[in-house]
Amino acid sequence: MAVLIGFCHSSLQAQVNSDPVVISQGGNPTGILIVYLVGADGTPVTAPGVVTVLRAGEASGPHEMTGSNNVVRFNQLANATYTIIVSVAGYKDQRSEADITPGASMSEVTVSMERANEGAPQQAAAKGMMLVPKAKKEVQKGIDAMRAGQYDEAQRHLQAALQLAPGNPDLNDRMGELFIVTKDYEKAQTYLRQALSIEPDNAGALTDIGWLRVQQGNNPDAQTSLQRAVTIDPQRWFAHWLLGVCYLREGQFDGAREEALTAMKVGKGAAYDAEYLLGESLAALGQNDDAIKALQQLLKDSPENSNAPAARALIARLQAGETQTAPSAPTAPSIANPVGDPVPATAAN
């Protein structure tokens, strides 16, 4: 059951009236929709889920995630009648209607959520979290484009998939990866936090939050996320590699060496960057002969690796008898899917 409130609270109305977009467009060509989610007893519903608004005849529309609080806000909706679809884990799906009209800057809707039957089988996730076949195809096209360095194309495909499955944590993680690669760290953080708000123990998102923090030079926060990631999924070589990079930066050379060896073991031939990390760690520990062997192995296995020039320079210094006293952190891999996993998704038939 939903209750439509035709007028807004004064505090929210004041915020709308001061909106520079609304002012610049001459008043109210667009409006704001506020959706409040409450349980049968009137208490806020903060479970993870998704709220989508659709205009008549449209198959997809804007969406926002639930979870941090029970208020979902849609900005700059065109004047129209909208169907509001609310899907929240543990509750039955609900629908409501709202009108955005030229005469009002904002509409508010309170949606009363009914818990799913206790005796009925529970869905693994709310609708909007599942990847239907069309969404899976878009995701794969996005990943292929990322690997080819076509980042605008990748973003187009991934956003198309998000329209179909906005609540999928792994898909939000993929968007985060894309924006790490393109160095748009603010957007990356937004998508990765969204993934973790849906699934706090998502090992991929934890790994990528760690990757983001490494790129930002925040080693303590990176270590926290990466340690959680390898605890949840010990087979992620990229998480082990990143954790080793953190240890290297912090002067914990034994830890860096161990994480490099683990990354090489679980990476099964894909973790070439870990070979450079191993060489750096061994050199810092004074084990120069072993360090040279590790670095030479990298040059043999992956001569075009981004760390190859640094590896050659370090080999030369070690062969000249120099001591490696200040290791430089390895560079991040250039590949777009560093963990090497298939597209993680639960397909809906």
Buried (B, 14 or more C-beta within 10 A) or exposed (E): EBEBBEEBEEEBBEBBEEBEEBEEEEEBEBBBBBBBBBBEEEEEBBBBBBBBBBBEEEEEBBBBBBBEEBBBEBBBBEBBEBBBBBBBBBBEBBEBEBBBEEEBBBBBBBBBBEEBEEEEEEEEBBBBBBBBEEBBBBBBBBBBBBEEEBBEBBBBBBBBBBBBBBBBBBBBBBBBBBBBBBEBBEBBBBBBBBBBBBBEEBBBBBBBBBBBBBBBEBBEBBBBBBBBBBEBBEBBBBBBBBBBBBBBBEEBBEBBBBBBBBBBEBBEEBBBBBBBBBBBBBBBBEBBEBBBBBBBBBBEEBEEBBBBEBBBEBBEBBEEEEEBEEBEBBBBBEBBBBBEBEBBBEEBE
